[in-house]
Amino acid sequence: MSKQPSSTQDRLENQTSDPIVRTESGDIRGRTAGDVHVFKGVPFAAPPFGPNYLRPPQPPEYWRGVRDTLRFGPKSPQVPYPPGIAQGLAELVGTGEDCLTLNVWTPSLRTAGRPVMVWIPGGMFEFHATGAVAYYDGGRFARDGVVCVTINYRVGAQGFLYLADGVPNLGLLDQIAALEWVQKNITAFGGDPGRVTIFGESAGAMSVATLLAVPKAKGLFRRAIVQSGSNPKLNSAATAKRIGQRLAEILGIEATWEAINATSSDRILHAQAQLRDNLVAHPDPAFWGEVALSFLPWAPIIDGDILPVHPIDAMRAGAAADIDLVVGSNTEETRLFLVLDGSIDRITEESLSAIAGLYGLPQEGLDAYRLLHPGASTGELFSAIQTDWFWRIPAIRFADAHAKTARALTYMYEFAWQSPQMGGRLGASHSLEIPFVFDTLGLGTEPLLGPTPAQELADAMHQAWAAFATTGDPGWPKYDAKRRSTMHFDIASRAVDDPLDKKLKLWDSVH
């Protein structure tokens, strides 16, 4: 039964035509757009600078009076995007110190118990990480009875630096702090803290998968959706320390938290950019470890405390047994990167053989890919192999692990809609499903999706995500490790069984 609003809430709403909500830190004023109330730039933690620099997130200070939350907060200070990537993002903010904020869209402040969806954005743990994107607008979820929250978190060295005498995984702790804020405050927005679904894409999806293995996050959410990030490319403590030491060498300082704390944010960002240039120019596994393949120098760290083990190992041990899970990937993930920077046309046979070898795919496996992709160029074969190694095969293994150990339900999807942009070469590439999920086609999406993307597909995907958050059932057959039922999202969507059977056999011996 829905709870009636308190008399205090009634008074707050009646004082102005704009909605006002009382949170633990003070009253906030939002805006009403149609039937949706929107609150932007709501602090869930204090600004992580000054005395809070490179520290775990601290509670925001209580304020008196009513605080306007009408504009998105800035994103975490970060280095510039790699070439080509920024054109596909419709970001609405720059960087700034008061970056630990979130945004809420709700259909009503007077009806309690609504499901809640919390979006964790991606960005390779080094860029982006902001909820302030045109096509992340949560208004369509609110229209369909879901309270939608999008969050910010720290990235790069400020979020994932690891030195012996400091606290690691600050960016991950930011995400947990946002989820704790939701538990304490979302009832005032009409949400049910017992029905929280976390969802994310790319590094945001890796974050979702990682949070399944973090003891501190237990009880903060009931369901999870992992979009293109089900095998988090995390860093071991040894690799993370080596990267921290390399950053300190570039800065010319001791590899200690005291020395880093005394270094300006701008200098750290400059050193970060130089470190990435070093990695790209010389990706030697002897030095970079697993980062030589993942190219994610700043990522969650398996530190033995905040993150005790890798999420796939935690999953196999039953860590997410009570969490309903949707896992998925896109058919041609890697094309986003190879097409936007033009490298898809510069890949040689030598490069193709080398990357297959680095991934552990034997020559007969490479030959099999040629048969499975007749007429594909060398660059297109490279893209197919990398897509399967980084995203599609790990999604199956992650879903298998959950389905074998969980009491809750598992679901799998594949996004296969082909973008017409760039001569059709983008295909169903990385991140293209996001505006379909949010039902925000046309909000900054034309560079990647074209002028007339498939609204009927957005209707189907958005409704499935909202249904999963509401009931735990997205509307297609559940997944098990034998049939591997998968919803194939395209103009004509349909459920299929074990669509990657032939490719999975090629990767059986590769971990």
C-alpha positions as CSV (number, residue, x, y, z in Angstrom):
1,M,0.0,0.0,0.0
2,S,1.3,3.5,-0.9
3,K,2.3,5.6,2.0
4,Q,0.8,9.1,2.4
5,P,3.1,12.1,2.4
6,S,4.0,13.7,5.7
7,S,2.5,17.0,6.6
8,T,6.0,18.5,6.5
9,Q,6.3,17.4,2.9
10,D,2.9,18.8,2.1
11,R,4.0,22.2,3.5
12,L,7.2,22.1,1.5
13,E,5.5,21.4,-1.8
14,N,2.8,24.0,-1.2
15,Q,5.3,26.9,-0.5
16,T,6.2,27.1,-4.3
17,S,5.2,25.8,-7.6
18,D,8.6,24.2,-7.9
19,P,9.0,20.9,-6.0
20,I,10.9,20.9,-2.7
21,V,12.2,17.8,-1.0
22,R,13.8,17.4,2.4
23,T,17.0,15.3,2.4
24,E,19.3,14.4,5.3
25,S,21.6,17.3,4.3
26,G,18.8,19.9,3.9
27,D,15.9,21.0,1.7
28,I,16.4,21.1,-2.1
29,R,14.3,22.7,-4.8
30,G,13.9,21.1,-8.2
31,R,11.9,21.8,-11.4
32,T,8.7,20.3,-12.8
33,A,8.8,19.4,-16.5
34,G,5.4,18.1,-17.6
35,D,4.5,15.3,-15.2
36,V,8.1,14.8,-14.0
37,H,10.0,16.4,-11.1
38,V,13.7,16.9,-11.7
39,F,16.5,17.6,-9.2
40,K,20.0,18.2,-10.7
41,G,23.3,18.5,-9.0
42,V,22.3,17.1,-5.7
43,P,25.4,16.6,-3.5
44,F,25.7,13.1,-2.1
45,A,29.2,13.9,-0.7
46,A,31.3,16.9,0.1
47,P,33.6,18.3,-2.7
48,P,36.7,16.0,-2.8
49,F,39.2,18.8,-2.7
50,G,40.8,20.9,0.0
51,P,40.8,18.8,3.2
52,N,39.0,16.0,1.3
53,Y,41.5,15.7,-1.5
54,L,42.3,12.1,-2.3
55,R,40.2,10.9,0.7
56,P,37.2,8.7,0.8
57,P,33.9,10.5,0.2
58,Q,32.8,12.6,3.1
59,P,29.2,13.5,4.0
60,P,28.0,16.8,2.6
61,E,27.7,19.6,5.0
62,Y,24.2,20.4,6.2
63,W,22.7,23.6,4.7
64,R,20.0,25.9,6.0
65,G,17.2,27.2,3.9
66,V,16.3,25.7,0.5
67,R,19.1,24.8,-1.9
68,D,18.4,25.1,-5.6
69,T,19.2,21.9,-7.5
70,L,18.4,23.1,-11.0
71,R,21.6,22.5,-12.9
72,F,23.8,19.5,-13.4
73,G,27.0,19.5,-11.2
74,P,30.4,19.4,-12.9
75,K,32.2,16.1,-13.7
76,S,35.4,15.1,-12.0
77,P,38.6,16.8,-13.2
78,Q,40.0,14.6,-16.0
79,V,42.2,14.4,-19.0
80,P,40.9,15.1,-22.5
81,Y,39.2,12.4,-24.4
82,P,41.1,10.2,-27.0
83,P,40.6,11.4,-30.6
84,G,37.2,10.8,-32.0
85,I,35.4,9.8,-28.8
86,A,34.1,13.2,-27.7
87,Q,31.9,13.6,-30.9
88,G,29.6,10.8,-29.7
89,L,29.0,12.3,-26.3
90,A,26.4,14.9,-25.6
91,E,27.8,16.1,-22.3
92,L,26.2,19.2,-20.8
93,V,28.9,20.2,-18.2
94,G,32.6,20.8,-17.8
95,T,34.8,19.7,-14.9
96,G,34.9,21.2,-11.4
97,E,35.6,20.5,-7.8
98,D,32.1,20.1,-6.5
99,C,31.7,16.9,-8.6
100,L,30.2,14.4,-6.3
101,T,26.6,15.0,-7.2
102,L,23.6,13.1,-8.6
103,N,20.4,13.8,-10.4
104,V,16.9,12.5,-9.7
105,W,13.8,12.2,-12.0
106,T,10.6,11.2,-10.3
107,P,7.0,11.0,-11.4
108,S,5.6,12.0,-8.0
109,L,6.6,13.0,-4.5
110,R,3.2,11.9,-3.1
111,T,3.2,8.2,-4.2
112,A,5.7,6.0,-2.4
113,G,7.2,2.7,-3.1
114,R,8.2,3.2,-6.7
115,P,11.2,1.2,-8.2
116,V,14.5,3.0,-8.5
117,M,17.1,2.8,-11.2
118,V,20.6,4.2,-10.6
119,W,22.7,4.8,-13.7
120,I,26.5,4.5,-13.3
121,P,28.1,6.1,-16.4
122,G,31.3,4.8,-18.1
123,G,34.4,6.4,-19.5
124,M,37.3,3.9,-19.1
125,F,37.6,5.0,-15.5
126,E,39.6,8.0,-16.8
127,F,37.1,10.1,-18.6
128,H,33.4,11.1,-18.5
129,A,31.8,9.5,-15.4
130,T,29.0,12.1,-15.4
131,G,25.3,11.8,-15.3
132,A,25.0,15.1,-17.2
133,V,24.5,13.9,-20.7
134,A,21.5,14.8,-22.9
135,Y,20.6,11.2,-23.7
136,Y,20.9,10.1,-20.0
137,D,17.7,12.1,-19.3
138,G,15.7,10.0,-16.8
139,G,12.4,11.6,-17.6
140,R,11.2,8.7,-19.7
141,F,11.8,6.3,-16.9
142,A,9.9,8.6,-14.5
143,R,7.1,8.8,-17.1
144,D,6.8,5.0,-16.8
145,G,6.7,5.0,-13.0
146,V,10.4,4.6,-12.2
147,V,12.5,6.9,-10.1
148,C,15.7,7.4,-12.1
149,V,19.0,8.6,-10.6
150,T,22.3,9.3,-12.5
151,I,25.5,9.8,-10.6
152,N,29.0,11.2,-10.9
153,Y,32.3,9.7,-9.5
154,R,36.0,10.4,-9.5
155,V,38.1,9.0,-12.3
156,G,41.8,8.7,-13.2
157,A,44.4,9.0,-10.4
158,Q,42.0,10.9,-8.3
159,G,39.6,8.0,-8.3
160,F,41.9,4.9,-8.7
161,L,45.4,5.7,-7.5
162,Y,47.0,3.0,-5.4
163,L,50.0,3.7,-3.1
164,A,51.1,1.7,-0.1
165,D,50.0,4.3,2.5
166,G,46.7,5.5,1.1
167,V,43.1,4.4,0.5
168,P,42.5,2.8,-2.9
169,N,39.4,2.6,-5.0
170,L,38.1,6.1,-4.2
171,G,36.0,6.2,-7.3
172,L,34.3,2.9,-6.3
173,L,33.7,4.4,-2.8
174,D,32.1,7.4,-4.5
175,Q,29.6,5.0,-6.2
176,I,28.9,3.3,-2.9
177,A,28.4,6.7,-1.2
178,A,25.8,7.6,-3.9
179,L,24.0,4.3,-3.3
180,E,24.0,4.9,0.4
181,W,22.5,8.4,-0.3
182,V,19.8,6.7,-2.3
183,Q,19.0,4.3,0.6
184,K,18.7,7.2,3.1
185,N,16.9,9.7,0.9
186,I,15.0,8.1,-2.0
187,T,11.8,7.6,-0.1
188,A,11.3,11.4,-0.1
189,F,11.3,11.2,-3.9
190,G,8.7,8.5,-4.0
191,G,11.2,5.6,-4.4
192,D,11.5,2.3,-2.6
193,P,15.0,1.8,-1.2
194,G,14.3,-2.0,-1.2
195,R,13.8,-2.0,-5.0
196,V,17.0,-0.4,-6.4
197,T,18.4,-1.5,-9.7
198,I,21.9,-0.4,-10.6
199,F,22.7,-0.3,-14.3
200,G,25.7,1.0,-16.3
201,E,27.5,0.7,-19.6
202,S,31.2,0.1,-20.4
203,A,33.2,1.2,-17.3
204,G,29.8,1.9,-15.7
205,A,28.9,-1.7,-16.4
206,M,32.3,-2.9,-15.1
207,S,31.5,-0.9,-11.9
208,V,28.1,-2.6,-11.6
209,A,29.8,-6.0,-12.0
210,T,32.4,-5.0,-9.5
211,L,29.9,-3.8,-6.9
212,L,28.4,-7.3,-6.9
213,A,31.7,-8.4,-5.3
214,V,32.2,-5.5,-2.9
215,P,31.1,-6.4,0.7
216,K,30.5,-2.7,1.5
217,A,27.9,-2.6,-1.3
218,K,25.9,-5.5,0.0
219,G,22.2,-4.6,0.6
220,L,22.4,-1.3,-1.4
221,F,20.6,-2.7,-4.5
222,R,18.3,-5.6,-5.5
223,R,18.9,-5.9,-9.2
224,A,21.7,-5.2,-11.7
225,I,22.0,-4.6,-15.4
226,V,25.5,-4.9,-17.0
227,Q,25.7,-3.3,-20.4
228,S,29.0,-4.2,-22.2
229,G,31.2,-4.6,-19.2
230,S,30.6,-8.0,-17.6
231,N,34.3,-9.0,-17.3
232,P,35.8,-6.0,-15.5
233,K,39.3,-5.5,-16.6
234,L,40.5,-4.7,-13.0
235,N,44.1,-4.2,-11.8
236,S,45.9,-6.3,-9.4
237,A,47.5,-4.6,-6.4
238,A,51.0,-5.1,-7.8
239,T,50.1,-3.6,-11.2
240,A,48.2,-0.7,-9.6
241,K,51.2,0.1,-7.3
242,R,53.5,0.0,-10.3
243,I,51.3,2.5,-12.1
244,G,51.2,4.8,-9.1
245,Q,55.0,4.7,-8.9
246,R,55.2,5.5,-12.6
247,L,52.9,8.5,-12.1
248,A,55.1,9.7,-9.2
249,E,58.2,9.3,-11.4
250,I,56.6,11.5,-14.1
251,L,55.8,14.1,-11.4
252,G,59.3,13.9,-9.9
253,I,58.0,13.2,-6.4
254,E,58.0,10.4,-3.9
255,A,55.4,7.6,-4.4
256,T,53.6,8.5,-1.2
257,W,50.2,9.9,-0.4
258,E,51.7,12.8,1.3
259,A,53.7,13.8,-1.8
260,I,50.7,13.3,-4.1
261,N,48.4,15.3,-1.7
262,A,50.9,18.2,-2.0
263,T,50.6,18.1,-5.8
264,S,48.0,20.1,-7.7
265,S,45.2,18.5,-9.6
266,D,46.4,20.1,-12.8
267,R,49.9,18.6,-12.5
268,I,48.5,15.2,-11.8
269,L,46.2,15.4,-14.8
270,H,49.2,16.4,-17.0
271,A,51.2,13.5,-15.7
272,Q,48.2,11.2,-16.3
273,A,48.1,12.2,-19.9
274,Q,51.8,11.5,-20.2
275,L,51.4,8.1,-18.6
276,R,48.7,7.2,-21.1
277,D,50.9,8.3,-24.0
278,N,53.7,6.0,-22.6
279,L,51.2,3.1,-22.4
280,V,50.0,3.5,-25.9
281,A,53.5,3.9,-27.3
282,H,55.0,1.0,-25.4
283,P,52.4,-1.5,-24.1
284,D,54.9,-3.9,-22.7
285,P,53.2,-6.6,-20.5
286,A,56.5,-7.0,-18.5
287,F,56.0,-3.5,-17.1
288,W,52.2,-2.8,-17.5
289,G,50.9,-6.2,-16.6
290,E,47.3,-6.7,-17.4
291,V,47.0,-3.0,-18.4
292,A,49.0,-3.8,-21.6
293,L,45.9,-5.5,-22.9
294,S,43.1,-3.6,-21.2
295,F,44.6,-0.1,-21.7
296,L,42.8,0.8,-18.4
297,P,45.6,2.1,-16.1
298,W,43.0,3.6,-13.7
299,A,40.5,1.0,-12.8
300,P,39.2,-0.7,-9.6
301,I,41.9,-2.5,-7.8
302,I,41.7,-6.0,-6.2
303,D,43.2,-4.7,-3.0
304,G,42.0,-7.6,-0.7
305,D,39.9,-5.2,1.4
306,I,37.4,-3.0,-0.4
307,L,37.5,-5.4,-3.3
308,P,38.7,-8.8,-2.0
309,V,38.6,-10.9,-5.2
310,H,37.8,-10.5,-8.9
311,P,34.0,-10.3,-9.5
312,I,33.8,-13.4,-11.6
313,D,35.4,-15.4,-8.8
314,A,33.0,-13.8,-6.3
315,M,30.1,-14.6,-8.6
316,R,31.2,-18.3,-8.9
317,A,31.2,-18.3,-5.1
318,G,27.6,-17.1,-4.9
319,A,28.3,-13.4,-4.0
320,A,25.3,-12.3,-6.1
321,A,23.0,-15.2,-5.4
322,D,20.1,-12.9,-4.4
323,I,20.6,-10.3,-7.1
324,D,18.5,-10.5,-10.3
325,L,20.8,-9.9,-13.2
326,V,20.6,-8.7,-16.9
327,V,23.9,-9.1,-18.8
328,G,24.5,-8.1,-22.4
329,S,26.8,-6.7,-25.1
330,N,26.7,-5.3,-28.6
331,T,27.4,-7.2,-31.8
332,E,30.3,-5.0,-33.0
333,E,31.6,-3.2,-29.9
334,T,35.1,-2.4,-31.0
335,R,34.0,-0.6,-34.2
336,L,33.2,2.5,-32.2
337,F,36.9,3.1,-31.5
338,L,38.4,1.8,-34.8
339,V,36.0,3.6,-37.1
340,L,36.0,7.0,-35.3
341,D,39.8,7.3,-35.3
342,G,40.1,5.6,-38.8
343,S,42.4,2.9,-37.6
344,I,40.1,0.1,-38.9
345,D,41.7,0.8,-42.4
346,R,45.3,0.7,-41.1
347,I,45.3,-2.7,-39.4
348,T,47.7,-5.1,-41.1
349,E,47.7,-8.9,-41.2
350,E,50.7,-8.8,-38.8
351,S,48.7,-6.7,-36.3
352,L,45.8,-9.1,-36.6
353,S,47.9,-12.2,-35.9
354,A,49.7,-10.4,-33.1
355,I,46.5,-9.4,-31.3
356,A,45.0,-12.9,-31.7
357,G,48.2,-14.3,-30.2
358,L,48.1,-11.9,-27.3
359,Y,44.5,-12.9,-26.6
360,G,45.5,-16.6,-26.6
361,L,43.6,-17.4,-29.8
362,P,45.5,-20.0,-31.8
363,Q,46.0,-19.9,-35.6
364,E,43.2,-22.3,-36.1
365,G,41.0,-20.0,-34.2
366,L,42.0,-17.1,-36.4
367,D,41.2,-19.2,-39.5
368,A,37.8,-20.0,-38.0
369,Y,37.1,-16.3,-37.7
370,R,37.8,-15.9,-41.4
371,L,35.2,-18.5,-42.1
372,L,32.6,-17.1,-39.7
373,H,33.1,-13.6,-41.2
374,P,33.4,-14.2,-45.0
375,G,34.5,-11.1,-46.9
376,A,35.6,-9.2,-43.8
377,S,38.5,-6.9,-44.1
378,T,41.6,-7.3,-41.9
379,G,40.3,-4.4,-39.7
380,E,36.8,-5.9,-39.5
381,L,38.3,-9.3,-38.4
382,F,40.4,-7.4,-35.8
383,S,37.2,-5.8,-34.5
384,A,35.3,-9.0,-34.3
385,I,38.0,-10.8,-32.4
386,Q,38.5,-7.9,-29.9
387,T,34.8,-7.5,-29.5
388,D,34.4,-11.2,-28.6
389,W,37.5,-11.3,-26.3
390,F,36.7,-8.1,-24.4
391,W,32.9,-8.1,-24.3
392,R,30.8,-10.9,-25.8
393,I,32.5,-14.1,-24.5
394,P,33.0,-12.6,-21.0
395,A,29.3,-11.8,-21.0
396,I,28.4,-15.4,-21.5
397,R,30.9,-16.5,-18.8
398,F,29.5,-14.0,-16.4
399,A,25.9,-15.0,-17.0
400,D,26.8,-18.7,-16.7
401,A,28.5,-18.1,-13.4
402,H,25.4,-16.3,-12.1
403,A,22.9,-18.8,-13.5
404,K,24.8,-21.7,-11.9
405,T,25.0,-20.2,-8.4
406,A,22.1,-17.7,-8.0
407,R,18.7,-18.1,-6.4
408,A,17.7,-15.0,-8.3
409,L,17.1,-14.9,-12.1
410,T,19.6,-14.3,-14.9
411,Y,18.8,-12.7,-18.4
412,M,20.9,-12.2,-21.4
413,Y,20.6,-9.8,-24.4
414,E,22.5,-8.8,-27.5
415,F,22.1,-5.4,-29.2
416,A,22.4,-5.8,-32.9
417,W,20.9,-2.7,-34.5
418,Q,23.1,-1.3,-37.2
419,S,23.8,2.4,-37.3
420,P,23.7,4.0,-40.7
421,Q,26.4,6.5,-39.8
422,M,29.8,6.6,-41.4
423,G,28.7,4.6,-44.4
424,G,27.2,2.0,-42.1
425,R,30.7,1.0,-40.8
426,L,29.8,1.7,-37.1
427,G,27.5,-1.3,-37.1
428,A,26.1,-2.2,-33.6
429,S,29.0,-0.7,-31.8
430,H,29.9,0.2,-28.3
431,S,27.5,2.4,-26.4
432,L,24.9,2.8,-29.2
433,E,22.3,1.0,-27.1
434,I,22.2,3.7,-24.3
435,P,19.7,6.2,-26.0
436,F,17.5,3.2,-26.8
437,V,17.5,2.1,-23.1
438,F,16.7,5.7,-21.9
439,D,14.3,6.3,-24.8
440,T,16.1,9.5,-25.7
441,L,16.6,9.2,-29.4
442,G,17.2,12.6,-30.8
443,L,18.8,14.1,-27.7
444,G,22.3,14.5,-29.0
445,T,22.3,11.1,-30.7
446,E,22.5,12.0,-34.4
447,P,26.3,11.9,-34.7
448,L,26.3,8.1,-33.9
449,L,22.7,7.0,-34.6
450,G,21.7,9.2,-37.6
451,P,18.6,11.3,-38.1
452,T,16.0,8.5,-37.9
453,P,17.0,5.7,-35.5
454,A,14.5,3.0,-34.8
455,Q,11.9,4.4,-32.2
456,E,10.2,1.0,-32.1
457,L,13.4,-0.6,-30.8
458,A,13.8,2.2,-28.2
459,D,10.2,1.5,-27.1
460,A,11.0,-2.2,-26.7
461,M,14.3,-1.8,-24.9
462,H,13.2,1.0,-22.6
463,Q,10.1,-1.0,-21.6
464,A,12.1,-4.1,-20.9
465,W,14.6,-2.2,-18.6
466,A,11.7,-0.5,-16.7
467,A,9.9,-3.9,-16.4
468,F,13.0,-5.5,-15.0
469,A,13.4,-2.8,-12.4
470,T,9.7,-3.1,-11.5
471,T,9.2,-6.9,-11.4
472,G,12.5,-8.6,-12.0
473,D,11.3,-9.9,-15.4
474,P,12.3,-8.0,-18.6
475,G,9.9,-9.9,-20.7
476,W,12.0,-12.6,-22.4
477,P,13.0,-16.2,-21.4
478,K,15.4,-16.5,-18.4
479,Y,18.9,-17.6,-19.0
480,D,20.5,-20.9,-18.0
481,A,24.0,-22.3,-18.8
482,K,22.5,-25.0,-21.1
483,R,20.1,-23.1,-23.4
484,R,21.7,-19.6,-23.0
485,S,18.5,-17.9,-24.1
486,T,19.3,-14.4,-25.4
487,M,17.1,-11.5,-26.5
488,H,18.4,-10.3,-29.8
489,F,17.5,-6.6,-30.0
490,D,17.1,-5.3,-33.5
491,I,14.3,-3.9,-35.8
492,A,12.7,-7.4,-35.4
493,S,13.7,-8.4,-31.9
494,R,13.5,-12.1,-30.9
495,A,14.7,-14.6,-28.3
496,V,17.3,-17.0,-29.6
497,D,19.2,-19.9,-27.9
498,D,23.0,-19.9,-27.6
499,P,23.8,-17.5,-30.5
500,L,27.6,-17.6,-29.9
501,D,27.9,-21.4,-29.6
502,K,30.5,-21.7,-32.4
503,K,32.6,-18.8,-31.2
504,L,32.5,-19.8,-27.5
505,K,34.1,-23.1,-28.5
506,L,37.0,-21.2,-30.0
507,W,37.6,-19.4,-26.7
508,D,37.1,-22.4,-24.3
509,S,40.8,-22.7,-23.5
510,V,41.4,-19.0,-23.2
511,H,40.8,-17.3,-19.8
